[in-house]
């Protein structure tokens, strides 16, 4: 989580400020995670060739800069923030997305984990009007050998920013690490019913298939074929056109 600060520079700066504020902290030399007592603080940053949210283009086909901060307690409780640059001319939400999230995750039996929480999507530079909204989510993960499968649901209740409608999103993800290689394969499918679609009936599927290559313990490159259903008038900008998205990401 789908999980900040407004660009790569601020992500690095803010992470350093958080780490400095943690007393008697131990920092992992490979991942950069900072742990003190029962609390772990980590950060992430990425440059992507295009920002796709559930298959929908939010960056107008342009490069996006993203990053986030996560704070987790050994009890399973966590909170954090994540952000991305947007294309304000095509999306209409301004040039920044900032997400605040919190919840609980943990293993409930060997190889089975749960994750429940909520997200507040904020568009601080959006034009006048209602754009921000909240969403609750829950997912279950299953690990088997080098692979894992997760299924989940997210629900945004009726709110002014969603045209006084609600939105349901159900999804599934599969990831498999190829043994003795730095390569991980991943596939995703999701189904939206509600406001957040570009279809005439308010229902849409999205999908992606890709691979990630670990350059080091905390730096990786990746590529994914991404798309979603959408209905468009001739000549209209296609926010859901299939594309290949490339990424360079790091964790700290």
Helices and strands as residue ranges (DSSP letters): H 8-21, E 26-27, E 34-36, E 39-48, E 52-53, E 56-57, E 64-73, E 77-85, E 96-109, E 112-122, E 133-144, E 147-159, G 160-162, E 165-177, E 183-194, E 203-214, E 219-228, E 243-251
